[in-house]
């Protein structure tokens, strides 16, 4: 049995992570801004009222978790604001950088001392952060923030290697969640998380820092 921390845990992919981790017998610390009834019903430890783009909230979370060893940290929380070249929103771009790229990096730094040798750090990114895969343009803030997160993940894999902490950079696929208005072309969160957990379980120091689709396909940078 392992202990996993999951951010953005009150709905969507984060909630499904908590559900499947609990179902297989792992302990779960579910971190969110606002708890949901579905999350509470899982029996996970819920740490709510936290805005992880705020340094004080990160400090608060670390204090709440004092003494707890974390075998896995899944940094899933993120936001999406659609915008094209004709309707760029500089504040929206900055906010996506803060939430999608900077907050996971700062949280990883804050929690790493509670992660033992052999622990796993998971960054939930998107293939929209792949420069080589960008064939449609647009989505400036989201794409740019995910490129930044991917770079952070690669650097973390190098910097955390001496501590024996492996890093996964994972794309869930197009998933039917509120973030994408439950796009009917997407897959169920259950299926996405099954694939994501398979990638996490297969994560080693040898493949640390790689960029993977939930289905096992390596993705281009």
C-alpha positions in Angstrom: 0.0 0.0 0.0 1.3 3.4 -1.0 0.3 7.0 -0.1 -0.5 9.3 -3.0 -1.3 13.0 -3.0 -3.6 14.3 -5.7 -4.2 17.9 -6.5 -7.4 19.2 -8.3 -9.1 16.2 -6.7 -12.7 17.3 -6.4 -13.8 16.5 -9.9 -12.8 15.2 -13.3 -9.5 13.4 -13.7 -8.4 14.2 -10.2 -11.5 12.7 -8.6 -11.1 9.6 -10.8 -7.5 9.3 -9.7 -8.6 9.3 -6.1 -11.4 6.8 -6.8 -9.1 4.3 -8.5 -6.3 4.7 -6.0 -8.6 4.1 -3.1 -10.2 1.1 -4.8 -6.8 -0.6 -5.2 -6.0 -0.1 -1.5 -3.7 3.0 -1.6 -4.0 5.8 0.9 -5.0 9.1 -0.8 -4.6 12.8 0.3 -7.0 14.7 -1.9 -6.1 18.4 -2.3 -8.6 20.9 -3.7 -10.0 24.4 -3.4 -13.5 23.2 -2.5 -14.4 19.6 -1.5 -17.2 17.8 -3.4 -19.7 15.3 -2.0 -18.3 12.7 -4.5 -14.8 13.2 -3.2 -15.8 13.0 0.5 -17.7 9.8 -0.2 -14.5 8.0 -1.3 -13.1 8.1 2.2 -9.9 9.8 1.2 -8.1 12.3 3.4 -9.4 15.6 2.0 -7.4 18.9 2.4 -9.5 21.7 1.0 -9.6 25.4 1.0 -6.3 25.6 -0.8 -5.4 27.8 -3.8 -2.1 26.2 -4.9 -1.0 29.2 -7.0 -0.7 31.1 -3.7 2.5 30.6 -1.7 0.7 30.8 1.6 -1.6 27.9 0.6 1.4 25.8 -0.3 2.9 26.5 3.1 -0.4 25.7 4.8 -0.6 22.4 3.0 3.0 21.4 4.0 2.1 22.2 7.6 -1.0 20.1 7.4 1.0 17.2 6.0 3.9 17.4 8.5 5.5 14.0 9.1 3.6 12.3 6.3 5.6 10.3 3.8 4.4 10.5 0.2 5.1 7.7 -2.2 3.4 9.5 -5.1 2.5 13.1 -5.8 0.2 13.7 -8.7 0.0 17.4 -9.7 -3.2 17.4 -11.6 -4.8 20.8 -10.9 -4.9 23.1 -13.9 -7.1 25.6 -15.9 -7.9 26.2 -19.5 -8.9 29.5 -21.0 -9.5 29.3 -24.8 -8.1 32.1 -26.8 -6.8 32.7 -30.3 -4.6 35.3 -31.9 -7.4 37.7 -32.4 -8.6 37.6 -28.8 -5.4 37.3 -26.8 -5.9 38.0 -23.1 -2.6 38.8 -21.4 -4.0 38.4 -17.9 -5.5 35.0 -18.9 -2.1 33.9 -20.3 -0.4 35.0 -17.0 -2.9 33.2 -14.9 -2.5 30.0 -16.9 1.2 30.2 -16.4 0.7 30.6 -12.7 -1.7 27.7 -12.3 -0.5 25.3 -14.9 3.3 25.7 -14.7 4.6 27.7 -11.8 2.3 26.3 -9.1 3.2 22.6 -9.8 6.9 23.5 -9.7 6.6 25.3 -6.4 4.5 22.6 -4.9 7.0 19.9 -6.0 9.8 21.9 -4.3 7.7 22.2 -1.1 6.8 18.5 -0.9 10.0 16.8 -2.1 11.4 16.5 1.4 8.4 14.3 2.2 9.1 12.0 -0.7 11.4 9.0 0.0 13.8 7.3 -2.3 11.7 5.5 -4.9 8.8 8.0 -4.8 7.1 9.2 -8.0 6.3 12.7 -9.1 3.6 13.0 -11.7 2.9 16.2 -13.8 -0.4 16.2 -15.6 0.3 18.1 -18.9 -1.2 17.9 -22.4 0.0 17.1 -25.9 -1.1 20.7 -26.6 2.3 21.5 -24.9 4.1 19.6 -27.7 5.7 22.0 -30.1 6.2 19.3 -32.7 2.6 18.2 -32.5 1.1 21.7 -32.9 -0.6 21.6 -36.3 -3.7 23.8 -35.5 -2.3 26.9 -33.7 -4.3 28.9 -31.3 -4.9 28.2 -27.6 -2.0 30.5 -26.8 -2.1 30.6 -23.0 -2.8 27.0 -22.5 -0.2 25.7 -25.0 2.5 28.0 -23.7 1.8 27.1 -20.0 2.0 23.4 -20.8 5.3 23.8 -22.7 6.6 25.4 -19.6 5.3 22.6 -17.4 6.9 20.0 -19.7 10.3 21.8 -19.4 9.9 22.0 -15.7 9.2 18.2 -15.6 12.3 17.4 -17.6 14.5 19.5 -15.3 12.9 18.0 -12.2 13.7 14.5 -13.5 17.4 15.5 -13.7 17.5 17.4 -10.4 15.6 14.7 -8.4 17.6 11.8 -9.8 20.1 11.8 -6.9 17.2 11.5 -4.5 15.8 8.5 -6.4 12.6 10.3 -7.3 11.2 9.5 -10.8 9.2 12.0 -12.7 6.4 11.3 -15.2 5.1 13.9 -17.7 1.6 12.6 -18.7 -1.1 13.5 -21.2 -4.5 12.0 -20.3 -6.0 12.1 -23.8 -9.1 14.1 -24.7 -11.2 13.3 -21.6 -14.9 14.2 -21.1 -14.6 16.6 -18.2 -16.0 20.0 -17.3 -12.7 21.6 -18.4 -13.6 20.8 -22.1 -17.4 21.2 -21.6 -17.8 17.4 -21.6 -16.8 17.1 -25.2 -18.6 14.0 -26.6 -15.5 13.1 -28.6 -13.6 12.6 -25.4 -13.1 9.3 -23.4 -14.4 8.6 -20.0 -12.3 9.7 -17.0 -12.3 6.1 -15.8 -10.6 4.9 -19.0 -8.1 7.7 -19.0 -7.0 7.2 -15.4 -6.6 3.4 -16.0 -4.1 4.3 -18.6 -2.4 7.0 -16.5 -2.0 4.7 -13.5 -0.5 2.1 -15.8 2.1 4.7 -16.9 2.8 5.7 -13.2 3.1 2.0 -12.1 5.6 1.5 -15.0 7.6 4.6 -14.1 11.3 4.0 -13.1 14.4 6.0 -12.9 15.3 4.7 -16.4 12.3 6.3 -18.1 12.0 9.3 -15.7 11.5 12.6 -17.5 9.7 11.1 -20.5 6.5 12.6 -22.0 3.8 10.0 -22.4 0.2 9.6 -23.6 -2.0 7.7 -21.2 -2.3 5.0 -23.8 1.4 4.3 -23.6 2.5 6.3 -26.7 5.6 8.4 -26.2 4.9 12.0 -27.3 7.2 14.4 -29.1 8.4 17.5 -27.5 
